[in-house]
């Protein structure tokens, strides 16, 4: 009898795991596994020791030279090469390289996550172009974190070492630094894809806060569809406490938007307050996270998609923010 009971418990556990996996996959079956072309330069760049070698690298990799190494900050390439070679020969670079290796190793895990995400993207959009993926490191000083286009994704891995790293990106407040950890890399990329007009249709003439809320909401919905196993809090870049607090107080947040007639405002100052990067939305409360309008937009878009029973592709083609809002029947607490 004891053996039968144990077997029953094991079966229930396995069934539960299967249900969790199914839910995590959004009920879709990926039949074609994508393998992106990957070039890893995160260690080789930091090993460049001569100006001649750096100049050759810059000629071969103009996007990295311009965007990550900030070529525009220097009078000419020769001066730039001299400055950067001194940086790369600094003893602290060895410590930085070791921390990159400790966080990412051979980047096998990160590459698999990218391949899985783009396999999902290929499922929804089989006609979309697959980008090449490059990993770099620049020594942080005046560097950059991400470059994303439809043909190329470049990631500055030294930006994403996490809170325990000895070297962190310079000049970033803590509320932004918390997102510079490995788990935020892929959500950040997928959000940039989700906000791109390539996937996210919108009306350029609509300058209202509501239009921006819906656009961001669609981007979050898109990213979540590409990364169904990633927590919602990671998708939007909130702590778990911020996520829970916002959900528990959604009625208060929504009432603030209605009482202050924010939805149809076109005021850029108000947009920054409710949609832009800030530590908190102090107008609502000192615990209300920043970008709270984009979080509301995600709720509205989710309600609309569920009510209308739309596919992801159908949702992303919808370009009338007011119609999406009205047909969502979004009414927190009702």
C-alpha positions in Angstrom: 0.0 0.0 0.0 2.9 2.4 0.9 4.5 1.7 -2.5 1.2 2.4 -4.3 0.9 5.7 -2.4 4.5 6.8 -3.3 3.9 5.8 -7.0 0.7 8.0 -6.9 2.6 11.0 -5.6 5.3 10.6 -8.3 2.7 10.4 -11.0 1.0 13.5 -9.7 4.3 15.3 -9.6 5.1 14.3 -13.2 1.6 15.3 -14.4 2.0 18.7 -12.7 5.4 19.2 -14.3 3.9 18.4 -17.7 1.1 21.0 -17.2 3.7 23.6 -16.2 5.8 23.0 -19.3 2.7 23.1 -21.5 1.6 26.4 -20.0 5.1 27.8 -20.3 5.1 27.0 -24.0 1.9 28.9 -24.7 0.4 25.7 -26.2 2.5 25.9 -29.4 4.8 23.3 -30.8 8.1 24.4 -32.3 8.9 22.2 -35.2 12.0 24.0 -36.6 14.9 24.7 -34.2 16.8 27.8 -35.2 20.6 28.1 -34.8 21.7 31.7 -35.2 25.1 32.5 -36.6 27.2 33.6 -33.6 30.5 35.4 -33.3 32.1 35.7 -29.9 34.5 38.6 -29.6 34.1 39.4 -25.9 37.6 38.2 -25.0 39.5 38.9 -28.2 38.7 42.6 -28.2 40.1 43.0 -24.7 43.2 41.2 -25.8 44.0 43.7 -28.6 47.4 45.1 -27.7 48.6 47.2 -30.6 47.1 50.3 -32.4 47.6 48.6 -35.7 45.5 45.6 -34.7 42.8 47.9 -33.3 42.6 49.9 -36.5 42.2 46.7 -38.5 39.4 45.6 -36.1 37.6 49.0 -36.4 37.8 48.8 -40.2 36.3 45.3 -40.2 33.6 46.1 -37.5 32.4 49.6 -38.1 29.2 49.2 -36.1 31.1 48.0 -33.0 33.6 50.9 -33.6 30.9 53.5 -33.9 28.3 52.3 -31.4 30.3 50.3 -28.7 33.7 51.9 -28.9 32.3 55.4 -29.5 34.4 56.4 -32.5 32.6 59.8 -32.6 34.1 60.8 -29.3 37.6 61.0 -30.8 39.1 63.5 -33.3 40.4 60.6 -35.5 40.9 56.9 -35.5 44.6 57.1 -34.6 44.0 58.9 -31.4 41.1 56.6 -30.6 43.3 53.5 -31.2 46.0 55.0 -28.9 43.5 55.6 -26.1 41.8 52.2 -26.4 45.0 50.2 -26.5 46.0 51.9 -23.2 42.7 50.9 -21.8 42.9 47.3 -22.9 46.5 47.0 -21.5 45.3 48.2 -18.1 45.6 45.4 -15.5 41.9 45.8 -14.5 41.0 44.4 -17.9 42.2 41.0 -16.9 39.8 41.1 -13.9 36.9 42.2 -16.1 37.6 39.4 -18.6 37.6 36.9 -15.7 34.3 38.2 -14.5 32.8 37.9 -18.0 34.0 34.3 -18.1 32.6 33.6 -14.7 29.2 35.0 -15.7 29.0 33.6 -19.2 31.7 31.1 -19.8 31.6 30.0 -23.4 28.1 31.6 -23.6 26.5 28.3 -24.5 23.5 28.9 -22.2 22.9 32.4 -23.6 23.2 31.1 -27.2 20.7 28.4 -26.5 18.3 30.9 -25.0 18.6 33.0 -28.1 18.1 30.0 -30.4 15.0 29.0 -28.5 13.6 32.6 -28.7 14.2 32.9 -32.4 12.8 29.5 -33.0 9.6 30.8 -31.4 9.9 34.0 -33.5 10.2 31.9 -36.6 7.1 29.9 -35.6 5.0 33.1 -35.5 6.9 35.0 -38.3 8.5 32.4 -40.6 9.2 35.1 -43.2 11.2 37.2 -40.8 15.0 37.6 -41.3 17.3 35.9 -38.8 20.0 38.2 -37.4 23.6 37.4 -36.8 24.5 37.5 -33.1 27.8 39.0 -31.8 29.1 39.2 -28.3 31.6 41.9 -27.4 33.2 43.7 -24.4 34.6 47.2 -24.5 36.0 47.8 -21.0 32.8 49.6 -19.9 34.1 53.2 -20.1 31.9 55.0 -22.6 30.8 51.6 -23.9 27.3 50.4 -24.9 25.0 47.6 -23.9 23.0 46.6 -27.0 22.7 47.1 -30.7 19.7 45.6 -32.4 18.6 45.6 -36.0 16.8 43.1 -38.2 20.1 41.7 -39.4 22.5 42.1 -36.5 22.4 41.9 -32.7 25.5 42.9 -30.7 25.6 42.5 -26.9 28.2 44.1 -24.7 28.5 41.3 -22.1 30.5 43.4 -19.7 27.4 45.5 -19.0 25.5 42.5 -17.8 27.7 41.0 -15.1 25.3 41.6 -12.2 25.3 43.3 -8.9 28.2 41.3 -7.4 30.6 42.2 -10.2 33.6 44.4 -9.3 33.1 46.6 -12.4 29.7 47.9 -13.2 28.5 50.4 -16.0 29.4 53.9 -15.1 26.8 56.7 -14.5 23.7 54.5 -14.1 21.4 55.0 -11.1 20.6 51.9 -9.1 17.0 51.5 -10.5 18.6 51.0 -13.9 21.6 49.0 -12.8 19.3 46.3 -11.4 18.4 45.4 -15.0 22.1 44.9 -16.0 22.2 41.2 -15.2 22.4 38.2 -17.5 18.7 37.3 -17.3 17.7 40.7 -18.7 19.7 40.4 -22.0 17.1 38.4 -24.0 14.0 40.2 -22.7 15.7 43.6 -23.6 16.4 42.3 -27.1 12.8 41.0 -27.6 11.3 44.2 -26.3 13.2 46.1 -29.0 11.9 43.7 -31.6 8.4 44.0 -30.1 8.4 47.8 -30.3 9.8 47.9 -33.8 7.4 48.9 -36.6 8.5 45.7 -38.4 6.2 43.9 -36.0 4.3 46.5 -34.1 1.8 48.5 -36.2 0.7 51.9 -35.0 -0.8 55.2 -36.1 2.1 57.8 -36.3 -0.5 60.6 -36.1 -1.7 59.5 -32.7 0.5 61.3 -30.2 -1.6 60.5 -27.1 -0.4 58.8 -23.9 -2.9 56.1 -24.6 -1.3 55.3 -28.0 2.1 55.0 -26.4 0.7 52.8 -23.6 -0.8 50.5 -26.2 2.4 50.4 -28.2 4.4 49.4 -25.2 1.8 47.0 -24.1 2.0 45.2 -27.4 5.8 45.1 -27.2 5.5 43.4 -23.7 2.9 41.0 -25.0 5.2 40.2 -28.0 8.3 39.7 -25.8 6.3 37.4 -23.4 5.1 35.4 -26.4 8.7 34.9 -27.5 9.9 34.1 -23.9 6.9 32.3 -22.3 9.1 30.9 -19.5 10.4 34.3 -18.4 8.7 35.9 -15.4 6.5 38.9 -16.2 8.5 41.0 -13.8 11.7 40.3 -15.8 9.9 41.2 -19.0 9.0 44.6 -17.8 12.0 45.2 -15.6 10.2 45.4 -12.2 11.2 43.8 -9.0 8.9 41.1 -7.7 7.8 43.5 -5.0 7.0 46.2 -7.5 5.1 43.8 -9.6 3.0 42.6 -6.7 2.4 46.1 -5.4 1.2 47.3 -8.8 -1.1 44.4 -9.2 -2.6 44.9 -5.7 -3.2 48.6 -6.4 -4.2 48.5 -10.0 -7.6 50.2 -9.1 -5.8 53.1 -7.5 -3.4 53.4 -10.4 -6.1 53.4 -13.0 -8.2 55.9 -11.0 -5.3 58.3 -11.0 -5.1 58.0 -14.8 -8.8 58.7 -15.2 -9.0 61.5 -12.6 -6.1 63.3 -14.1 -7.4 62.8 -17.7 -4.0 61.4 -18.8 -5.1 58.9 -21.5 -5.6 61.5 -24.3 -3.0 64.0 -23.3 -0.2 64.7 -25.8 2.0 66.5 -23.2 5.6 65.2 -23.5 6.3 66.2 -19.9 3.4 63.9 -18.7 4.6 61.2 -21.0 8.0 61.2 -19.3 6.4 61.1 -15.9 4.2 58.1 -16.7 6.0 56.2 -19.5 9.6 57.2 -19.1 12.4 55.7 -17.0 12.1 56.9 -13.4 12.8 55.2 -10.1 9.2 55.7 -9.0 6.0 57.3 -10.3 5.8 59.7 -7.3 2.6 61.3 -8.5 0.8 58.1 -7.6 2.8 57.0 -4.7 6.4 56.6 -3.4 6.2 52.8 -4.0 4.7 53.0 -7.5 7.4 52.0 -10.0 8.3 54.0 -13.0 6.9 53.4 -16.5 3.6 52.5 -14.8 1.7 53.6 -17.9 3.5 51.0 -20.0 2.5 48.4 -17.4 -1.1 49.4 -17.7 -0.8 49.2 -21.4 0.2 45.6 -21.1 -2.9 44.9 -19.1 -5.1 46.6 -21.6 -3.5 44.8 -24.5 -3.8 41.4 -22.7 -7.5 42.0 -22.0 -8.2 43.0 -25.6 -6.3 40.0 -27.0 -8.2 37.6 -24.7 -11.6 39.2 -25.4 -11.2 39.2 -29.1 -9.4 35.8 -29.2 -6.6 37.2 -31.4 -3.4 35.5 -32.5 -0.1 37.3 -31.8 0.2 38.3 -35.5 -3.4 39.7 -35.5 -2.8 41.7 -32.4 0.5 43.2 -33.6 -1.2 44.4 -36.8 -3.9 46.4 -34.9 -2.9 50.1 -35.2 -5.9 51.9 -33.6 -5.0 52.4 -29.9 -8.4 53.9 -29.0 -10.3 51.0 -30.5 -8.0 48.5 -28.7 -8.7 50.3 -25.4 -12.5 50.5 -26.0 -12.9 46.9 -27.1 -10.7 45.6 -24.3 -13.4 46.5 -21.8 -10.6 47.2 -19.4 -12.1 48.0 -16.0 -9.9 47.1 -13.0 -11.9 45.8 -10.1 -15.0 45.0 -12.2 
